[in-house]
Amino acid sequence: MLIIVVILLPFILGLFTRDIDPINDSDLNLQVISIPDKDNAYFDLIKIKDVLYKPKGKEKEIKDMIEGRMWDEKLAEEIISNNQKAFEYFSEASRKPKFQNPTLSNPENINPSMVFPSLSLWRTMSGYSLIKVLYLSKQGKENEAIYEALSSVYIGQKIQESQTVLIEYLVAMFLKERGLEAVQNIFASSNLDSDELKRYAQSLDQFYKNEDGFISIIKGEYYYQYSIIDALVNGNTEILQTHTGEQSWDISQKLKNNYYFMPNKTKALFAGYARKNIENANKFCNNIQNVDIQMQVPSSYLKVYFSENLIGKVFHDITALSLTSANAKKCNEDSLVSATQALIAIKAYKNDNGDYPNSLEQLVPDYLSSVPLDYFDGNLLRYSKENKILYSIGKDLKDDGGSTGDNWKKMTDPTFKINF
């Protein structure tokens, strides 16, 4: 009898359990965005799919070229000559004033069945753009190389400033990162005069401010999660399996029990998490890196069995982590912009003075309008004239004096060498 009671109790409770009233989430609303097609970079980028040439069997060589492990002049020329139209579309997209995925321009279109363009092709195109950057740079065509590198940065920035969701925003981050790293490499060996360097350094100011876009993806993700909850209400168990990885008959049956699934309580969980991220969007990374995710699912199996709104809690715990990851990536990106800007300004200063500045403050106001910040803690970007490095304090918020290695993203103190 006891066993029967234990087994049936949640289902009995489901007969008497009531969800909360529909929540007020008007503060998380998105707007309908209208951009003329002729001003929208989206329509140039989607054309790339039909014209992109990809050399067969050369994926590893291309990756090694992009990452600087080898250089194949003939392969570079093959990629560039066979992708003239793709480069034309990519360049045109960088010049357009806006980007907006038409599907996401109306929040009512955000749903679990959304079809996205071939975002992987945009990543591939940015890689080919980087090969063109290297090719032009090796030929001494520095301004052309810089223009090509900044194409990825401009496109990434436009996507970040649009009304979008997380998957597109992360691709935008990837494009900006590749472009900025290429810019660093070009300027390190460039022969540009100080005035040109100063203009480029100051032009990077525009790539910091993307907080409104980040808030937009937080809201976009909330809309997306809201639509999934509504799909679950309608009994779509495939959605549950896709987003939680749970495929058992048992949990699908729990979806039908009021005790185990309360849509409005689930929406309240996601709304609370979205508001917390929005509140932190304009803060420095040391204030947002540990956005407290209250894990809702108990660790004990017995407690799980008797956990009210179990489906909502499982869904929340799995999907909430994605925005925390995006926060960490944004910290890295902002520090990369700071480091790139500082490196160019230091190059200009050295051209004029024959030596490196003793501190970054010496770059202001002649070379920069203000000293670049370390976006992990809000202090000035770290600089060591003796060690010829710029570095960030990193996510552990411990100043180790810089780190060594080939990949700044994997360092405890993301560090950038001054190679000139």
C-alpha positions as a LaTeX table, in Angstrom:
\begin{tabular}{lrrr}
\hline
Residue & $x$ (\AA) & $y$ (\AA) & $z$ (\AA) \\
\hline
Met1 & 0.00 & 0.00 & 0.00 \\
Leu2 & 2.87 & 2.35 & 0.89 \\
Ile3 & 4.57 & 1.64 & $-2.46$ \\
Ile4 & 1.32 & 2.29 & $-4.32$ \\
Val5 & 0.83 & 5.58 & $-2.46$ \\
Val6 & 4.40 & 6.69 & $-3.22$ \\
Ile7 & 3.98 & 5.88 & $-6.91$ \\
Leu8 & 0.57 & 7.50 & $-7.28$ \\
Leu9 & 1.04 & 10.54 & $-5.03$ \\
Pro10 & 2.47 & 12.92 & $-7.69$ \\
Phe11 & $-0.34$ & 11.98 & $-10.04$ \\
Ile12 & $-2.91$ & 12.51 & $-7.31$ \\
Leu13 & $-1.31$ & 15.86 & $-6.47$ \\
Gly14 & $-1.58$ & 16.75 & $-10.16$ \\
Leu15 & $-5.35$ & 16.64 & $-9.85$ \\
Phe16 & $-5.28$ & 19.38 & $-7.25$ \\
Thr17 & $-2.17$ & 21.37 & $-8.25$ \\
Arg18 & $-2.68$ & 24.75 & $-9.87$ \\
Asp19 & $-0.26$ & 26.78 & $-11.93$ \\
Ile20 & 0.28 & 30.48 & $-11.19$ \\
Asp21 & $-1.55$ & 33.13 & $-13.23$ \\
Pro22 & 0.03 & 34.21 & $-16.54$ \\
Ile23 & 3.07 & 36.37 & $-15.80$ \\
Asn24 & 3.58 & 40.00 & $-16.83$ \\
Asp25 & 6.58 & 39.95 & $-19.14$ \\
Ser26 & 5.96 & 43.18 & $-21.05$ \\
Asp27 & 9.44 & 44.41 & $-20.09$ \\
Leu28 & 10.88 & 41.58 & $-22.19$ \\
Asn29 & 8.99 & 42.51 & $-25.35$ \\
Leu30 & 10.80 & 42.87 & $-28.67$ \\
Gln31 & 9.75 & 45.27 & $-31.41$ \\
Val32 & 8.91 & 44.70 & $-35.05$ \\
Ile33 & 11.96 & 45.86 & $-37.02$ \\
Ser34 & 11.63 & 47.23 & $-40.54$ \\
Ile35 & 14.78 & 47.69 & $-42.66$ \\
Pro36 & 14.71 & 48.23 & $-46.44$ \\
Asp37 & 16.20 & 45.26 & $-48.28$ \\
Lys38 & 18.73 & 47.52 & $-50.00$ \\
Asp39 & 20.17 & 48.53 & $-46.60$ \\
Asn40 & 20.21 & 45.03 & $-45.11$ \\
Ala41 & 23.50 & 43.09 & $-45.15$ \\
Tyr42 & 21.56 & 39.87 & $-44.61$ \\
Phe43 & 20.55 & 39.68 & $-48.27$ \\
Asp44 & 24.17 & 39.97 & $-49.43$ \\
Leu45 & 25.36 & 37.29 & $-47.03$ \\
Ile46 & 22.76 & 34.72 & $-48.08$ \\
Lys47 & 23.87 & 35.09 & $-51.71$ \\
Ile48 & 27.26 & 33.65 & $-50.75$ \\
Lys49 & 25.73 & 30.18 & $-50.45$ \\
Asp50 & 25.13 & 29.95 & $-54.21$ \\
Val51 & 28.60 & 31.09 & $-55.32$ \\
Leu52 & 31.06 & 29.91 & $-52.65$ \\
Tyr53 & 33.88 & 27.75 & $-54.02$ \\
Lys54 & 35.42 & 25.28 & $-51.53$ \\
Pro55 & 38.55 & 23.37 & $-52.63$ \\
Lys56 & 37.93 & 19.65 & $-52.15$ \\
Gly57 & 40.07 & 17.81 & $-49.64$ \\
Lys58 & 41.90 & 20.95 & $-48.54$ \\
Glu59 & 40.16 & 21.59 & $-45.22$ \\
Lys60 & 43.23 & 20.87 & $-43.10$ \\
Glu61 & 45.55 & 22.96 & $-45.28$ \\
Ile62 & 43.12 & 25.88 & $-45.18$ \\
Lys63 & 42.81 & 25.64 & $-41.38$ \\
Asp64 & 46.61 & 25.56 & $-41.04$ \\
Met65 & 46.94 & 28.61 & $-43.29$ \\
Ile66 & 44.38 & 30.56 & $-41.31$ \\
Glu67 & 46.08 & 29.69 & $-38.02$ \\
Gly68 & 49.53 & 30.54 & $-39.34$ \\
Arg69 & 51.07 & 27.06 & $-39.30$ \\
Met70 & 51.82 & 27.02 & $-43.04$ \\
Trp71 & 51.30 & 28.97 & $-46.23$ \\
Asp72 & 50.40 & 27.66 & $-49.68$ \\
Glu73 & 50.51 & 30.47 & $-52.22$ \\
Lys74 & 48.83 & 28.45 & $-54.99$ \\
Leu75 & 45.97 & 27.36 & $-52.74$ \\
Ala76 & 45.46 & 30.95 & $-51.60$ \\
Glu77 & 45.30 & 32.13 & $-55.22$ \\
Glu78 & 42.88 & 29.31 & $-56.06$ \\
Ile79 & 40.53 & 30.32 & $-53.23$ \\
Ile80 & 40.68 & 34.01 & $-54.07$ \\
Ser81 & 40.31 & 33.68 & $-57.85$ \\
Asn82 & 37.39 & 31.26 & $-57.62$ \\
Asn83 & 35.50 & 33.28 & $-55.02$ \\
Gln84 & 35.46 & 36.72 & $-56.61$ \\
Lys85 & 31.66 & 36.92 & $-56.45$ \\
Ala86 & 31.57 & 35.67 & $-52.86$ \\
Phe87 & 34.12 & 38.32 & $-51.84$ \\
Glu88 & 32.03 & 40.92 & $-53.62$ \\
Tyr89 & 28.93 & 39.96 & $-51.62$ \\
Phe90 & 30.95 & 39.83 & $-48.38$ \\
Ser91 & 32.40 & 43.29 & $-48.99$ \\
Glu92 & 28.99 & 44.68 & $-49.91$ \\
Ala93 & 27.53 & 43.28 & $-46.69$ \\
Ser94 & 30.24 & 45.05 & $-44.66$ \\
Arg95 & 29.24 & 48.38 & $-46.22$ \\
Lys96 & 25.51 & 48.05 & $-45.61$ \\
Pro97 & 24.25 & 50.16 & $-42.69$ \\
Lys98 & 22.26 & 47.38 & $-40.99$ \\
Phe99 & 21.81 & 43.65 & $-40.63$ \\
Gln100 & 18.52 & 42.00 & $-39.78$ \\
Asn101 & 17.43 & 38.42 & $-40.27$ \\
Pro102 & 13.89 & 38.93 & $-41.71$ \\
Thr103 & 12.53 & 35.99 & $-39.72$ \\
Leu104 & 13.65 & 37.61 & $-36.46$ \\
Ser105 & 12.47 & 41.10 & $-37.38$ \\
Asn106 & 9.04 & 40.12 & $-36.05$ \\
Pro107 & 9.12 & 38.46 & $-32.61$ \\
Glu108 & 5.97 & 36.50 & $-33.46$ \\
Asn109 & 8.10 & 34.48 & $-35.88$ \\
Ile110 & 10.44 & 33.22 & $-33.15$ \\
Asn111 & 9.53 & 29.57 & $-32.63$ \\
Pro112 & 11.14 & 26.11 & $-32.26$ \\
Ser113 & 10.76 & 25.44 & $-36.00$ \\
Met114 & 12.73 & 28.49 & $-37.15$ \\
Val115 & 15.05 & 27.88 & $-40.09$ \\
Phe116 & 18.33 & 29.80 & $-40.03$ \\
Pro117 & 20.53 & 30.60 & $-43.02$ \\
Ser118 & 23.74 & 28.62 & $-43.51$ \\
Leu119 & 25.65 & 30.24 & $-40.68$ \\
Ser120 & 28.53 & 27.79 & $-41.11$ \\
Leu121 & 29.05 & 29.22 & $-44.61$ \\
Trp122 & 29.50 & 32.68 & $-43.11$ \\
Arg123 & 32.18 & 31.25 & $-40.85$ \\
Thr124 & 33.81 & 29.59 & $-43.88$ \\
Met125 & 33.66 & 32.86 & $-45.80$ \\
Ser126 & 35.35 & 34.71 & $-42.94$ \\
Gly127 & 38.14 & 32.13 & $-43.10$ \\
Tyr128 & 38.60 & 32.70 & $-46.82$ \\
Ser129 & 38.56 & 36.43 & $-46.15$ \\
Leu130 & 41.41 & 35.93 & $-43.69$ \\
Ile131 & 43.39 & 34.02 & $-46.33$ \\
Lys132 & 42.88 & 36.99 & $-48.66$ \\
Val133 & 44.08 & 39.27 & $-45.86$ \\
Leu134 & 47.28 & 37.26 & $-45.52$ \\
Tyr135 & 47.75 & 37.14 & $-49.29$ \\
Leu136 & 47.39 & 40.93 & $-49.65$ \\
Ser137 & 49.61 & 41.57 & $-46.65$ \\
Lys138 & 52.40 & 39.39 & $-48.08$ \\
Gln139 & 52.22 & 41.46 & $-51.25$ \\
Gly140 & 52.66 & 44.68 & $-49.28$ \\
Lys141 & 49.09 & 45.85 & $-49.92$ \\
Glu142 & 48.51 & 46.81 & $-46.30$ \\
Asn143 & 45.50 & 49.11 & $-46.63$ \\
Glu144 & 43.69 & 46.57 & $-48.81$ \\
Ala145 & 44.49 & 43.85 & $-46.28$ \\
Ile146 & 43.21 & 45.97 & $-43.40$ \\
Tyr147 & 40.01 & 46.76 & $-45.29$ \\
Glu148 & 39.43 & 43.05 & $-45.92$ \\
Ala149 & 40.10 & 42.17 & $-42.26$ \\
Leu150 & 37.71 & 44.86 & $-41.05$ \\
Ser151 & 34.97 & 43.47 & $-43.32$ \\
Ser152 & 34.51 & 40.56 & $-40.90$ \\
Val153 & 34.53 & 42.94 & $-37.94$ \\
Tyr154 & 31.93 & 45.27 & $-39.47$ \\
Ile155 & 29.63 & 42.37 & $-40.39$ \\
Gly156 & 29.98 & 40.83 & $-36.93$ \\
Gln157 & 29.18 & 44.17 & $-35.30$ \\
Lys158 & 26.07 & 44.66 & $-37.45$ \\
Ile159 & 24.76 & 41.20 & $-36.54$ \\
Gln160 & 25.38 & 41.90 & $-32.85$ \\
Glu161 & 23.44 & 45.15 & $-33.08$ \\
Ser162 & 20.44 & 43.48 & $-34.76$ \\
Gln163 & 17.40 & 41.83 & $-33.22$ \\
Thr164 & 18.61 & 38.27 & $-33.10$ \\
Val165 & 19.00 & 35.12 & $-31.02$ \\
Leu166 & 22.02 & 33.47 & $-29.47$ \\
Ile167 & 23.14 & 31.27 & $-32.38$ \\
Glu168 & 23.52 & 34.25 & $-34.75$ \\
Tyr169 & 25.14 & 36.38 & $-32.04$ \\
Leu170 & 27.81 & 33.72 & $-31.43$ \\
Val171 & 28.60 & 33.59 & $-35.16$ \\
Ala172 & 28.94 & 37.39 & $-35.08$ \\
Met173 & 31.43 & 37.09 & $-32.22$ \\
Phe174 & 33.42 & 34.58 & $-34.26$ \\
Leu175 & 33.58 & 36.96 & $-37.25$ \\
Lys176 & 34.71 & 39.90 & $-35.12$ \\
Glu177 & 37.34 & 37.83 & $-33.34$ \\
Arg178 & 38.88 & 36.59 & $-36.59$ \\
Gly179 & 38.91 & 40.06 & $-38.10$ \\
Leu180 & 40.48 & 41.74 & $-35.07$ \\
Glu181 & 43.17 & 39.09 & $-34.75$ \\
Ala182 & 44.01 & 39.61 & $-38.43$ \\
Val183 & 44.18 & 43.38 & $-37.88$ \\
Gln184 & 46.68 & 42.87 & $-35.05$ \\
Asn185 & 48.92 & 40.76 & $-37.28$ \\
Ile186 & 48.84 & 43.27 & $-40.13$ \\
Phe187 & 49.72 & 46.28 & $-37.99$ \\
Ala188 & 52.56 & 44.48 & $-36.23$ \\
Ser189 & 54.51 & 44.34 & $-39.49$ \\
Ser190 & 53.02 & 47.34 & $-41.28$ \\
Asn191 & 54.85 & 50.33 & $-42.70$ \\
Leu192 & 51.90 & 52.68 & $-42.27$ \\
Asp193 & 52.72 & 56.16 & $-41.01$ \\
Ser194 & 51.59 & 57.43 & $-37.60$ \\
Asp195 & 48.61 & 59.41 & $-38.90$ \\
Glu196 & 47.18 & 56.35 & $-40.62$ \\
Leu197 & 47.75 & 54.23 & $-37.54$ \\
Lys198 & 46.04 & 56.79 & $-35.31$ \\
Arg199 & 43.00 & 56.91 & $-37.59$ \\
Tyr200 & 42.68 & 53.13 & $-37.53$ \\
Ala201 & 43.13 & 52.98 & $-33.75$ \\
Gln202 & 40.47 & 55.60 & $-33.10$ \\
Ser203 & 38.06 & 53.96 & $-35.57$ \\
Leu204 & 37.89 & 50.89 & $-33.32$ \\
Asp205 & 35.91 & 52.89 & $-30.73$ \\
Gln206 & 32.73 & 51.88 & $-32.56$ \\
Phe207 & 33.24 & 48.19 & $-31.83$ \\
Tyr208 & 32.80 & 48.40 & $-28.06$ \\
Lys209 & 29.20 & 49.40 & $-27.69$ \\
Asn210 & 26.99 & 46.39 & $-28.41$ \\
Glu211 & 25.14 & 46.11 & $-25.10$ \\
Asp212 & 21.78 & 46.89 & $-26.70$ \\
Gly213 & 22.33 & 44.00 & $-29.09$ \\
Phe214 & 23.25 & 41.73 & $-26.19$ \\
Ile215 & 20.05 & 42.70 & $-24.38$ \\
Ser216 & 18.19 & 41.93 & $-27.60$ \\
Ile217 & 19.52 & 38.36 & $-27.69$ \\
Ile218 & 18.53 & 37.87 & $-24.06$ \\
Lys219 & 14.99 & 38.85 & $-24.97$ \\
Gly220 & 15.16 & 36.81 & $-28.18$ \\
Glu221 & 16.18 & 33.73 & $-26.22$ \\
Tyr222 & 13.28 & 34.34 & $-23.83$ \\
Tyr223 & 10.87 & 34.46 & $-26.78$ \\
Tyr224 & 12.38 & 31.24 & $-28.08$ \\
Gln225 & 12.04 & 29.48 & $-24.73$ \\
Tyr226 & 8.51 & 30.84 & $-24.35$ \\
Ser227 & 7.55 & 29.32 & $-27.72$ \\
Ile228 & 9.00 & 25.95 & $-26.68$ \\
Ile229 & 6.94 & 26.01 & $-23.48$ \\
Asp230 & 3.82 & 26.69 & $-25.53$ \\
Ala231 & 4.74 & 23.77 & $-27.80$ \\
Leu232 & 5.05 & 21.53 & $-24.73$ \\
Val233 & 1.63 & 22.66 & $-23.58$ \\
Asn234 & 0.32 & 21.37 & $-26.90$ \\
Gly235 & 1.93 & 17.99 & $-26.22$ \\
Asn236 & 4.95 & 18.24 & $-28.53$ \\
Thr237 & 7.26 & 15.74 & $-26.81$ \\
Glu238 & 9.77 & 15.93 & $-29.68$ \\
Ile239 & 10.56 & 19.47 & $-28.56$ \\
Leu240 & 11.19 & 18.20 & $-25.04$ \\
Gln241 & 13.54 & 15.51 & $-26.30$ \\
Thr242 & 15.42 & 17.95 & $-28.54$ \\
His243 & 16.06 & 20.51 & $-25.83$ \\
Thr244 & 16.62 & 18.33 & $-22.78$ \\
Gly245 & 18.09 & 15.20 & $-24.35$ \\
Glu246 & 15.50 & 13.19 & $-22.42$ \\
Gln247 & 13.88 & 10.49 & $-24.50$ \\
Ser248 & 12.26 & 8.22 & $-21.95$ \\
Trp249 & 8.56 & 7.41 & $-22.04$ \\
Asp250 & 8.35 & 8.23 & $-18.34$ \\
Ile251 & 9.23 & 11.92 & $-18.60$ \\
Ser252 & 6.99 & 12.35 & $-21.64$ \\
Gln253 & 4.11 & 11.04 & $-19.55$ \\
Lys254 & 5.00 & 13.49 & $-16.78$ \\
Leu255 & 4.41 & 16.28 & $-19.30$ \\
Lys256 & 0.69 & 15.50 & $-19.08$ \\
Asn257 & 0.62 & 15.86 & $-15.31$ \\
Asn258 & $-0.15$ & 19.30 & $-13.85$ \\
Tyr259 & 2.13 & 18.52 & $-10.93$ \\
Tyr260 & 5.15 & 17.94 & $-13.16$ \\
Phe261 & 4.59 & 20.67 & $-15.73$ \\
Met262 & 3.35 & 24.18 & $-14.97$ \\
Pro263 & 3.80 & 26.45 & $-18.01$ \\
Asn264 & 3.44 & 29.79 & $-16.24$ \\
Lys265 & 5.83 & 28.84 & $-13.45$ \\
Thr266 & 8.30 & 27.71 & $-16.10$ \\
Lys267 & 7.95 & 31.02 & $-17.96$ \\
Ala268 & 8.52 & 32.83 & $-14.66$ \\
Leu269 & 11.82 & 30.96 & $-14.21$ \\
Phe270 & 13.05 & 32.05 & $-17.63$ \\
Ala271 & 11.76 & 35.61 & $-17.22$ \\
Gly272 & 13.65 & 35.95 & $-13.94$ \\
Tyr273 & 16.86 & 34.69 & $-15.51$ \\
Ala274 & 16.45 & 37.02 & $-18.51$ \\
Arg275 & 15.92 & 40.04 & $-16.26$ \\
Lys276 & 19.01 & 39.20 & $-14.24$ \\
Asn277 & 21.12 & 39.06 & $-17.40$ \\
Ile278 & 19.65 & 42.33 & $-18.70$ \\
Glu279 & 20.42 & 44.00 & $-15.39$ \\
Asn280 & 24.06 & 42.95 & $-15.74$ \\
Ala281 & 24.46 & 43.67 & $-19.45$ \\
Asn282 & 26.11 & 47.07 & $-18.91$ \\
Lys283 & 28.33 & 45.99 & $-16.04$ \\
Phe284 & 31.95 & 44.92 & $-16.20$ \\
Cys285 & 32.64 & 41.22 & $-16.41$ \\
Asn286 & 33.64 & 40.75 & $-12.79$ \\
Asn287 & 30.05 & 41.63 & $-11.90$ \\
Ile288 & 28.39 & 39.36 & $-14.44$ \\
Gln289 & 30.67 & 36.35 & $-14.88$ \\
Asn290 & 29.03 & 34.57 & $-11.97$ \\
Val291 & 25.39 & 35.33 & $-12.76$ \\
Asp292 & 23.76 & 33.10 & $-10.20$ \\
Ile293 & 21.90 & 30.28 & $-11.91$ \\
Gln294 & 19.67 & 28.75 & $-9.29$ \\
Met295 & 19.62 & 25.13 & $-10.39$ \\
Gln296 & 16.07 & 24.01 & $-9.92$ \\
Val297 & 16.26 & 20.22 & $-10.27$ \\
Pro298 & 17.08 & 18.44 & $-6.97$ \\
Ser299 & 20.08 & 16.10 & $-6.92$ \\
Ser300 & 18.23 & 13.32 & $-5.10$ \\
Tyr301 & 16.18 & 10.93 & $-7.26$ \\
Leu302 & 13.46 & 10.77 & $-4.63$ \\
Lys303 & 13.26 & 14.56 & $-4.49$ \\
Val304 & 13.16 & 14.67 & $-8.29$ \\
Tyr305 & 10.23 & 12.26 & $-8.27$ \\
Phe306 & 8.30 & 14.56 & $-5.93$ \\
Ser307 & 9.57 & 17.82 & $-7.49$ \\
Glu308 & 6.78 & 20.15 & $-8.52$ \\
Asn309 & 7.13 & 21.47 & $-12.12$ \\
Leu310 & 9.93 & 18.98 & $-12.83$ \\
Ile311 & 9.72 & 19.43 & $-16.63$ \\
Gly312 & 10.01 & 23.20 & $-16.35$ \\
Lys313 & 12.97 & 22.91 & $-13.99$ \\
Val314 & 14.82 & 20.47 & $-16.24$ \\
Phe315 & 14.27 & 22.71 & $-19.26$ \\
His316 & 15.42 & 25.79 & $-17.31$ \\
Asp317 & 18.58 & 24.25 & $-15.89$ \\
Ile318 & 19.78 & 22.99 & $-19.28$ \\
Thr319 & 19.08 & 26.08 & $-21.40$ \\
Ala320 & 19.94 & 28.83 & $-18.90$ \\
Leu321 & 23.63 & 27.94 & $-19.05$ \\
Ser322 & 23.90 & 29.09 & $-22.68$ \\
Leu323 & 23.63 & 32.80 & $-21.86$ \\
Thr324 & 26.24 & 32.46 & $-19.12$ \\
Ser325 & 28.63 & 31.14 & $-21.77$ \\
Ala326 & 27.78 & 34.09 & $-24.04$ \\
Asn327 & 28.55 & 36.50 & $-21.19$ \\
Ala328 & 32.05 & 35.03 & $-20.82$ \\
Lys329 & 32.65 & 35.26 & $-24.58$ \\
Lys330 & 31.56 & 38.90 & $-24.60$ \\
Cys331 & 34.14 & 39.69 & $-21.89$ \\
Asn332 & 36.86 & 38.21 & $-24.09$ \\
Glu333 & 35.63 & 40.08 & $-27.14$ \\
Asp334 & 35.63 & 43.50 & $-25.47$ \\
Ser335 & 39.14 & 42.92 & $-24.15$ \\
Leu336 & 40.26 & 41.89 & $-27.64$ \\
Val337 & 38.99 & 45.21 & $-29.03$ \\
Ser338 & 40.89 & 47.06 & $-26.27$ \\
Ala339 & 44.11 & 45.17 & $-26.95$ \\
Thr340 & 43.87 & 45.66 & $-30.73$ \\
Gln341 & 43.30 & 49.38 & $-30.32$ \\
Ala342 & 46.18 & 49.73 & $-27.85$ \\
Leu343 & 48.59 & 47.78 & $-30.08$ \\
Ile344 & 47.92 & 50.08 & $-33.05$ \\
Ala345 & 48.31 & 53.20 & $-30.90$ \\
Ile346 & 51.59 & 51.90 & $-29.41$ \\
Lys347 & 52.88 & 51.29 & $-32.94$ \\
Ala348 & 52.07 & 54.91 & $-33.87$ \\
Tyr349 & 53.69 & 56.21 & $-30.67$ \\
Lys350 & 56.85 & 54.19 & $-31.34$ \\
Asn351 & 57.01 & 55.53 & $-34.90$ \\
Asp352 & 56.96 & 59.09 & $-33.57$ \\
Asn353 & 59.13 & 58.67 & $-30.47$ \\
Gly354 & 61.47 & 55.80 & $-31.25$ \\
Asp355 & 60.46 & 53.92 & $-28.12$ \\
Tyr356 & 57.44 & 52.38 & $-26.44$ \\
Pro357 & 55.35 & 54.47 & $-24.02$ \\
Asn358 & 56.08 & 53.99 & $-20.32$ \\
Ser359 & 52.36 & 53.64 & $-19.69$ \\
Leu360 & 49.19 & 53.55 & $-21.76$ \\
Glu361 & 48.22 & 56.95 & $-20.33$ \\
Gln362 & 50.89 & 58.46 & $-22.60$ \\
Leu363 & 48.79 & 57.49 & $-25.61$ \\
Val364 & 46.07 & 59.97 & $-24.60$ \\
Pro365 & 45.05 & 62.31 & $-26.21$ \\
Asp366 & 47.38 & 62.25 & $-29.22$ \\
Tyr367 & 46.81 & 58.62 & $-30.20$ \\
Leu368 & 43.65 & 57.57 & $-28.35$ \\
Ser369 & 40.74 & 59.48 & $-26.84$ \\
Ser370 & 40.98 & 57.37 & $-23.67$ \\
Val371 & 43.01 & 54.49 & $-22.27$ \\
Pro372 & 41.54 & 51.10 & $-23.31$ \\
Leu373 & 39.92 & 49.24 & $-20.47$ \\
Asp374 & 40.17 & 45.68 & $-19.22$ \\
Tyr375 & 36.54 & 44.63 & $-19.43$ \\
Phe376 & 36.99 & 41.86 & $-16.91$ \\
Asp377 & 37.32 & 44.30 & $-13.99$ \\
Gly378 & 36.82 & 47.80 & $-15.43$ \\
Asn379 & 40.39 & 48.93 & $-14.74$ \\
Leu380 & 42.88 & 50.00 & $-17.39$ \\
Leu381 & 44.19 & 47.33 & $-19.73$ \\
Arg382 & 47.44 & 45.94 & $-18.30$ \\
Tyr383 & 50.67 & 46.86 & $-20.08$ \\
Ser384 & 54.29 & 45.91 & $-19.54$ \\
Lys385 & 56.88 & 47.87 & $-21.50$ \\
Glu386 & 59.64 & 45.61 & $-20.17$ \\
Asn387 & 57.93 & 42.37 & $-21.27$ \\
Lys388 & 56.39 & 43.95 & $-24.39$ \\
Ile389 & 52.89 & 42.66 & $-23.66$ \\
Leu390 & 49.34 & 43.85 & $-23.18$ \\
Tyr391 & 47.07 & 41.67 & $-21.08$ \\
Ser392 & 43.76 & 41.33 & $-19.30$ \\
Ile393 & 43.30 & 40.12 & $-15.74$ \\
Gly394 & 41.06 & 37.34 & $-17.08$ \\
Lys395 & 38.02 & 35.63 & $-15.66$ \\
Asp396 & 39.81 & 34.50 & $-12.48$ \\
Leu397 & 40.36 & 38.21 & $-11.65$ \\
Lys398 & 43.95 & 37.48 & $-10.58$ \\
Asp399 & 46.77 & 39.54 & $-12.00$ \\
Asp400 & 49.53 & 37.06 & $-12.82$ \\
Gly401 & 51.54 & 39.58 & $-14.80$ \\
Gly402 & 50.48 & 38.07 & $-18.12$ \\
Ser403 & 50.50 & 34.56 & $-19.52$ \\
Thr404 & 52.43 & 32.66 & $-22.16$ \\
Gly405 & 51.10 & 30.53 & $-24.99$ \\
Asp406 & 49.81 & 30.72 & $-28.55$ \\
Asn407 & 46.09 & 31.11 & $-27.85$ \\
Trp408 & 45.10 & 34.14 & $-25.80$ \\
Lys409 & 41.60 & 32.74 & $-25.23$ \\
Lys410 & 43.02 & 29.80 & $-23.26$ \\
Met411 & 45.28 & 31.91 & $-21.02$ \\
Thr412 & 44.46 & 32.77 & $-17.40$ \\
Asp413 & 45.58 & 36.31 & $-18.28$ \\
Pro414 & 44.64 & 36.81 & $-21.97$ \\
Thr415 & 47.93 & 38.22 & $-23.27$ \\
Phe416 & 48.91 & 39.95 & $-26.52$ \\
Lys417 & 52.54 & 40.27 & $-27.56$ \\
Ile418 & 53.96 & 43.52 & $-28.93$ \\
Asn419 & 55.85 & 42.14 & $-31.94$ \\
Phe420 & 57.29 & 45.32 & $-33.40$ \\
\hline
\end{tabular}
